[in-house]
Amino acid sequence: MGASQGTAGPTLSQSTKPVSHESKPLLLAIMQQMTQIMANLQASRPPAFKTPSMKAPECFNETQPFKVRSFTHSCQFIFHNDPANLSQERKKVLYSTSFLIGRAAKWIEPYLSNLTNQDPSYLLNSWNLFE
């Protein structure tokens, strides 16, 4: 609707009328509310995406070695589903060790007593070594 069409509407400055003295406080209050609403909208963030929860892996006992692949695959599904919390190798191993029972739990015990070891070749710091 430009001037070339010959039907241009009034501009903002042409269509505004002076505000009456009585309307000024109301207009000021509305403007303040709008400013506050805009500030709140800019400050608010959408909720973070949360991955759906998954069934925890079944506890693993070394007396059932045929279930080791099933156990490690279940753990890997959890890792892929929750990369925000389980992307670090150490966290993967520690999460998985919490599901070891019986002889498997006894096997990991000596390693758990040395949690401060940060060596990358240490079993608790490498999913590939643990797996």
Buried (B, 14 or more C-beta within 10 A) or exposed (E): EEEEEEEEEEEEEEEEEEEEEEEEEEEEEEEEEEEEEEEEEEEEEEEEEEEEEEEEBEBBBBEBEEBEEEBBEBBBEBBEEBEEEBEEBBBBBBBBBEBBEEEBBEEBEEBEEEEEEEEEEBBBBBBEEBB
